Each structure stands twice: as C-alpha cells, then as structure tokens.
Amino acid sequence: MNQARSTQRHPEWVPDDEPPLVSRIVALAMQYGRYGYRRITALLHQEGWRVNHKRVERLWRREYHQVRPHSALGYRPPAPETREPLPPGSAALRLPAMALWPSIF
C-alpha cells in the first residue's frame, strides 16, 4: 500500500441525536432571534436536552458561521443619533484638561 499518510482519514462520526438537535437549535434561533448560543443552551436544558454548551457553540458556528461577541459588562454605548448635544455655555468642557489645572509647575 503505497499511500501517503495524509490520505488516510477516519470516517466522520455523527451522533444519532445531532440532526434533531441542530433542527431544534435552528428553530429556537428563529423563534428568539436575538438569543445567542448561551441562551439557546439554557433553553435546551429547560426542554430536557443533555447537551454541553461547547457542543452547542460548535453547532452554532457550523450553522451560522459566527458567534456574536460577548460583552462582559453588558454595556453598549448609545447610537450617535440619540446622543444629546452639549448645552450652550459649556465652553469649559471644550478646553484642554491641562488648562483647568492650577499652574503650579
């Protein structure tokens, strides 16, 4: 057998419950559009699925080709069009920071 080692592959093994799990993940993602894989994992646990969050993330990446970035603090700055302009007379806010310090140097 004169075959290179790189041509020898193991056949892909798919668990029996993976196709129904993927279809349920997609159904939940369609029902709850803003939920990420973490929340979908929690919903699957509530439904009785015994599934690891890492597996749900792997299937999520395979189906949607991305995972939304996670913000640790949950803070999102407001959109630029919703910010209020500075009130008139707030010229001190436009001065450089060193101009507000007393000149002790």
WOJO-V355329 format. One record per backbone hydrogen bond with DSSP energy under -0.5 kcal/mol. CO is the residue of the C=O (numbers start at 1). NH is the residue of the N-H. E is the energy in kcal/mol with one decimal. If there is no record, write none. Layout:
co: {CO | CO}
nh: {NH | NH}
e: {E | E}
This chain:
co: {1 | 4 | 5 | 7 | 12 | 13 | 15 | 17 | 18 | 19 | 20 | 21 | 22 | 23 | 24 | 25 | 26 | 27 | 28 | 31 | 32 | 36 | 37 | 38 | 39 | 40 | 41 | 42 | 43 | 44 | 44 | 45 | 49 | 52 | 53 | 54 | 55 | 56 | 57 | 58 | 59 | 60 | 61 | 70 | 79 | 79 | 80 | 87 | 90 | 91 | 92 | 96 | 96 | 97 | 98 | 102}
nh: {3 | 7 | 8 | 9 | 14 | 15 | 18 | 21 | 22 | 23 | 24 | 25 | 26 | 27 | 28 | 29 | 30 | 31 | 32 | 33 | 35 | 40 | 41 | 42 | 43 | 44 | 45 | 46 | 47 | 48 | 49 | 48 | 51 | 56 | 57 | 58 | 59 | 60 | 61 | 62 | 63 | 64 | 65 | 72 | 82 | 83 | 83 | 90 | 93 | 94 | 95 | 99 | 100 | 100 | 101 | 104}
e: {-1.1 | -1.3 | -1.2 | -0.7 | -0.6 | -0.5 | -1.3 | -1.8 | -3.0 | -2.1 | -2.0 | -2.6 | -2.5 | -2.1 | -2.6 | -2.5 | -2.1 | -2.0 | -3.1 | -0.7 | -1.2 | -2.2 | -2.0 | -1.7 | -2.2 | -2.3 | -2.2 | -2.1 | -1.5 | -0.5 | -2.5 | -1.0 | -1.0 | -2.0 | -2.2 | -2.1 | -2.5 | -2.5 | -2.6 | -2.0 | -2.3 | -3.1 | -2.0 | -0.6 | -1.7 | -0.6 | -0.8 | -1.0 | -1.0 | -1.3 | -0.8 | -1.0 | -0.5 | -1.1 | -0.6 | -1.8}
